[in-house]
């Protein structure tokens, strides 16, 4: 479950670093798949007694919410694909000035 949860954020970061809206949307879709994977694992964990019903329900609702937000992000990026596909400059996620130290 931890691996699937980490995969959501990791795929968003990797897609953004690719530098184009098309690639970003592709990786956000992969992140959506990881959210579905996590949701499935919550059902399984509940069935084998690792999560109680309340924990399962909370996790299922959260993963549905995350998947919905990711779908909206994909839709927005897909609408921008023909409008200059490049995202912001290189190393977009790790930019900081020397003053940030």
PyMOL commands that set and color helices and strands:
alter all, ss='L'
color gray80, all
select helices_A, chain A and resi 2-18+21-47+53-80+98-100
alter helices_A, ss='H'
color red, helices_A
deselect
rebuild
show_as cartoon
